[in-house]
Amino acid sequence: MNMKLELYGASRDFSKESFIIFNLKEKSTIKELRVAIINFIEENFQNNENYKKIVNSSAFCSDKDEIVNDNYKISNNEKVGIIPPIGGG
């Protein structure tokens, strides 16, 4: 399934666009999305550890603007936002 990851804050450096499209298996979770983003960073940014830290410390929100946990199941064509911490926290 395709899903659109909307980039906010420091994560905007992950792409020239304000989003990245990921192709995930059906009913993937936010935890599985984090792994896909880390793999994307490894492939595109030579294992940039700072970017990986951003992913691991970020919150995610559904297309209903609700913060979701790592067990949240993503539906097909859903937009999910990555919200990095501001000011290191």
Order of alpha helices (4+ residues) and beta strands (2+ residues): beta-beta-alpha-alpha-beta-beta-beta
